[in-house]
Amino acid sequence: MAAKTPPAFVDAGDREVRVSSPDRVIFEATEHTPEITKLQVCQYFGAVGEPLMRAIGDRPTAMERWPDGYREGMRLALGPQDKDGDGFYQKRLPKGAPEWIETVKIAFPSKRTAEELCPSEPAALVWAAQMGTLTFHPWPVRRPEVDHPDELRLDLDPQPGTTFTDALRVADVTRELLEELGLRGYPKTSGNRGIHIYVRIEPQYTFEQVRHAAIGLGRELERRDDGVTTNWWKEERGERIFIDYNQNNRDRTIASAWSLRARPGATVSTPMTWSRLADVTDPREYNLVTVPDYLSDGDPWADMDSRAYSLEPLLHLWETLPGGELNFPPDYPKMPGEPPRVQPSKKVAEHWDAEGNRTDG
């Protein structure tokens, strides 16, 4: 019987974090990357601790955990009742966490509450990696203002038939629009085929207002580029880039800057300057192996907190462009003005009233 590998230790800020099973393979080798172990994952989060803390420090943060590592074909559990997933979201801090790990209380749309991880130092990130976390999913809020987002998050999601090149084109149109409105966007790769754009905003708006701002922006993008859609139903999106406005809802999160993704090759959701993003041909080149060297040139998002913007220009688009309210995710309570929650191809018009309520069985 082989001897058990002794634990390793990773320096993170002022602490040394113990890493059990350090030689466990988390990512298999690919044409872009070698085999990657648990120790290397923990060392990566130690190496990017400073910029990652700028991105998610003091934010309620869910952990996407893959305790046995990631292999192509593995699946993320769809919810607490899905026991067959290989990875899962941890929204409540697990029992047995070190006493120095901090939390913050948040409320879900259901009104239930939870004490969620709230990173206050780089060691918390390495500890989470030791627990199998590959991706951090922070809320767009910071304590103590956990009900008022300070980030607008634009998720440019390529649909079947579209490519990363299409997402790049739409990202540039988005950049132009934001600049016209006096706003500055900060882009990053998603770690897959998409692109995320963040705007630092004044923490005085509700989640609903931030969501409406994203819809307003998405509708203006649809006017400027016919390869963009805000259609919630997949059957209506076509081969276009979907602006996922619902990522701005309460308890909806996007993989953080500098997070690993559960993808072959340990890709990273990588912040960039606009000029650097324009030159990207293959986002897989930004991964656990290459990103620490990439960061040696500095954090492209280092000055994001230097200015917080008003949402009024985007809320003006929401108020003036036609279209009205759009669908919420299915786990949300029915919201005022929301269209019917029925797939358009299955909708029988006479069974619904003007407010989107079903009138018969």
Secondary structure, DSSP 8 states (H G I E B T S, - for coil): -------EEEEETTEEEEESSTT-EEE---SS---EEHHHHHHHHHHTHHHHHHHHTTS-EEEEE-TT-B-TT--B-SSTT-TT-SBEEE-S--TT--TT--EEEEE-TTS-EEEEE---SHHHHHHHHHTTEEEEEE-S-BTTBTTS-SEEEEEEEE-TT--HHHHHHHHHHHHHHHHHTT---EEEE-SSS-EEEEEEB-TTS-HHHHHHHHHHHHHHHHHH-TTEE--SSGGGT-SSEEE-GGGGSTT-----TT-B-SSTT-BB--B--HHHHHT-S-GGGSBTTTHHHHGGG--TTTTGGG--B-SHHHHHHHHHSTT------TTS---TT---SS-GGG--GGGB-TTS-B---
